[in-house]
Amino acid sequence: MPLLLKLRGVSFGDCQKNINDLYYKADAKKGEPLNLVREPDNKFDANAISVRHSGNHLGYIPREDAVYIADMIDKGEEIIAKLESYNTPKQKNRSWGITVLLDTKN
């Protein structure tokens, strides 16, 4: 199931600060473990999956992928999330992003 995904919602709330801290303070590199947190009560998407590091929200799994990944999590499958890369802004005043690698624990 290996799946590479660019996180969504990275420009909202504290996500940019948290991504910046991950890069500069935590010095997180490719392969750094990340946490997936289901948000079934999310008012925008009942399948929402938050991606976090040390409790800090970094963004969301894209809606089109969260549909089936949420189902897997809800059925008890363990999904492993790791930092794959940072998506640095090419222009000033643009948002940082993160690409994550998801896989099942096998």
Secondary structure, DSSP 4 states (H G I P E B T S, - for coil): --EEEE-B-TTSTTHHHHHHHHHHTS---TT-EEEEEE-TT-SS-TT-EEEEETTEEEEE--HHHHHHHHHHHHTT--EEEEEEEEE--SSTT---EEEEEEEE--
